[in-house]
Amino acid sequence: MPELPEVETTRRGIAPHVEGHRVTRVLLRRPDLRWPIPRAIRTALPGRRIDAVERRAKYLLLHTGAGSALLHLGMSGSLRVLAPQTPVGAHDHYDLALDSGRVLRYTDPRRFGCLLWQPPGKVHPLLAGLGPEPLGDAFDGDHLWALSRGRSAAVKTFLMDQAVVVGVGNIYASEALFAAGIHPKRAAGEVSRARYARLADEVKRILAHAIARGGTTLRDFLAPDGAPGYFEQELAVYGRAGEPCRACGAALRAVTLGQRSTFYCPRCQH
C-alpha cells in the first residue's frame, strides 16, 4: 500500500498541475470504489477551482470553495495528469477534467481507494480522531511517551496506530524502529522517554528522506509522472529476512505483528 511518502510524492507531483485550475467535468467510469462515490462529486465539484491540494495522513484533499474532494490511493492506486486523449485502461476509474486541457486520472486495479466529499467547514469522519502528522511539531518523543504509558501492545503496533500518529505505515515503522534500536515486539509502555525521543527523530528523518527520494516502490506504486520511487534501494530491514544486518551482520528476522510482516535485527534491536 502506498505509504505517507508515496502519498506526499503524489501530492507534490499533481499540485502544480491542478492548483488554480477549474474542474470542468467529472467523468466517473463506475459508481463506486471502496465506497459509493457521493452525488456531491458530480454536482458540487464541476465548475469549481481547486485552491489547494493537501495531504492529511494518507488521504489527499482537493480544496474548493464548495468543499473538498477526499481521495485515497488504496493498495494499488495512482493519480496521473494526462492529455485527455490518452487511451483509457481497464482500471482507469475516473477523470477530473481541468480547464488547462488536461485530466487528473485515477487508476486502481484493486479498487480499494476512494473518492469522497467533505463539505465546507466539516471534517470527514475518516479524518476525525487522527493523530498528529509525523513531520509536524506536535509529534515528538514526549508525545509518544505520554500516550504509551500503561500500554501493553507491541511498540510497532502502537507506532502504527493512526490515533497516535498518522501515516507511519508498515515499511517505515520497521525502518524507524531499527534505526532507533528498539525491538518491535517490546511493549509500548516499557519504552523509555529517551528512547521515544530517538524513535520520533528517526521517524522524521526516514520519512523526510523517503519523500526526497520519491517514496518506496513496492509492487504497484508509481509517481504521477510514471517514475518509480527509489527509497526501496535503501531499506535496512524491510523485506530482508534472512539477509545479513548491514550494521552487525546478524541474520535479519521476520515476525507477524497485527497481521503485518515485521522485520528486525535480533542483535541491534532490544
N, C-alpha and C positions, 0 to 999 in steps of 0.2 A: 504494500500500500504506500502511495506517496506520503512522505512524512513532512514535517514542517519546512525543512529546507527546500524540498521539491515544490511545495505549495508557494513558498515565498519566491522561488525562482520563477514560477508561473506568473505570480502577481507582477513581478518586475518586468517580465517579458511582455505581458499584454498591456500593462498600464499605459505606456507611451502611445499605443495604437488605439486605445478606446477612451481614455480620459479626454473630456472636452468634446466628444462626438455624440451625436444623437443616434438612438436606436430607431431605425426606420421601419424595421419589420422583425417579427419573431416567427421563425419557422420551426415548428415542432413536428418531428417525424414520428413521434409516439406520445401517448398521453401521460406516460409515467416513466420514472427511472426507479430509484429505490422506493420513492413515494410518488403519489399522483402530483403532476405539475399543476399548481393552483391557477385558477382563472385569471388572477391579477397579472400573471406573467404575460398573458395575451392582451389584457385590456389596459393595464396601467403602465407597462414598460414602453410600448411603442410610442415614438414621438418625444421621449424624454432624453435629456442629455445626461451622460454618465459623468458625474462630477469628480468621482474618485473611486479607486479600486483599493479596498482594504483587505488585509488578511486578519482573521480572528481565529486562533488555533489553526486547524487545518481547513477552515472554511474561507471562501472568498466572498466579499460583498461588493457588488456594483451599486454605488450610491447614486440615486437620482432625487430630484425634488419630490417625487411621488412615493418614494420608498426605495427599498434596496432588493435587488436580486441576490439570493443567497445560493452559492454554488459549492459543491463538494466534488472532488475528483474520484471518490470511491476507491476501489482497489486498483483500477487499471485505467482510469480516465485521463484525458489530456485536453487542453484547450489550445487552439492554434488560430492565428489571424491569417486569413487566406483571401485570395481573389474569389469572387462569387462563382466564377465558372469552374473552380476546382471540382473535379468529379467527386460525387458523394459515395462514401463507402458504406458497407452494410452496418457498421457500428457508429456511424455519424448521426447522433440523435437530435441535435438541434443546432440552428444557426441564429445568431443575433446579427442582423444586417445593420451596418453603420452608414452614416452619411458620408463617410470617407470613400465609400465604394467597396470596402472590404467587409468580411464577415468574421465573427468570432464563432468558431465551430467546436462543438464538444463531441469527442469520440470516447466510447467506453464499451469494450467488448462484454463486460460482465454486468453492466447497468447497476452498479452499486453506488453510483454518485447521486447527486440530487440537484434540482433546480427549484427553489422555493422562493417565497416572498416575505419580506419584513416590512410592515407598514411604517411610515414615518413616526418617530418618537417612541417606537416599541423595540423590545429586544425579543428576537425569535426564541421560542422555547429551547431550541437546540443550543443556543448560546448562553442561556441563563444558567447561572451556577458554575460557570467555568472559572478556573483559577487564573492567576496572572500569566502574562506572556513570559517565556523563559529569558528573552533578551531584554526585558524591561527592568526598571529599577526596583519594582515591587518584588522581584524574585531574587532571593539570596539565601545564604546558608541559614540565617536566623529564621526565615520563613519556613524552610524545610524542617528545621529542628523543632520549632514550635508546634507545627501540625503533626509531627511524628510521635510526640510523647504519648506513651501508652499503646502504641500501635504494634501489633504482633505480626502483621503482614510483612512479607519479604520487601526489602528496600526497593528492589526493582519494580515490583507491583505498585508500591507506594509512589515511586517516581513517575509511573505511567498513569496515575490517577488524574484525570482531567480537572478534578476539583482542587487538586494540589497545585499543579502547574500544567499548562496546556502544551500540546504539541511535541512532548518528548516521547516519541514512539519507540518501538522495539529495537530498532537498529541503534539509535542514538543513546538510548538508556544503557544498552550493553556497553557501548563505547565509552560513555562518560563514567560508568562505574569502574571499568577497567582503568581508565586514566586516573581516577581518584583512589584506586587500590582497595575498593570496597567489594566484598563478596556479594553477589546479587541475592543470595538466599538469607543474608543476615536480616534479622528483624529490624524494621524501620525504627522502632523505639529504642534500639540498642546502639544506634549510631550517634556518635558524639557531635556536639555543636561544631567543633573544629573540623571534623571530617565532612560534615554537611557543607561547611563553608568551601572546602576544596571541591566537593561534588558540584555545588552550584557554579563555581568558577569554571569547572570542566564542561558542564552543560553549555554554558555561554560560549566558551572557546570553540568547542566542537561544532555547535550549531552554526556559529558565525563563519567558521572555516568551511563547513559544508555548503553554506549559501554562496560563499565566494567562489567555491569550486563547482557550483552548478547543481548541487544536490547529489543524490546517490541513484545510480541506475541499477535497479534490481527487477528483472523481468520486463515490465511494461513501460516504465516511466520515460518519457521524452520531454525535453523542454519545449516551450511554444515554438521555437524556431526549428524543432526537429532534432536538435543536438542533444546527445545524452549527457548526464552529469558525470563527473569524474571523481567524486569523493570515494566511490567504491574501491578504487585502487589503493586507498589509504586506510581501509578498515583494519583495526588492530586485532579484533576478536570475532566480530560478527561473521558467521558463515565459515569459520576457520577451525571447527572442531577437529582435533587430531593433528593439526599442524603445530609447529613449534611457536611458542610465545616469542615475539620479537624483542621482549625485554629480558627474559630469563632463560628461554629455550625449553621450558616445560611444555608438555603437550596440552593444548587448549581443550577444554571440555564443553559439553552442551548439556543443558538440563531444561525441562519444561516448567515454566512458571506462569500461572494464569493462562494456560493453554497457548503460550507463546514460547518458541525456542529461545533460549538464553545462552549466551556464550561467555566464557570467562577463563581466567588463568588460575589454577588451584594454588599456585605459589605466590603470585603477585597480589592476589585479592584475598582479603581476610576480614 
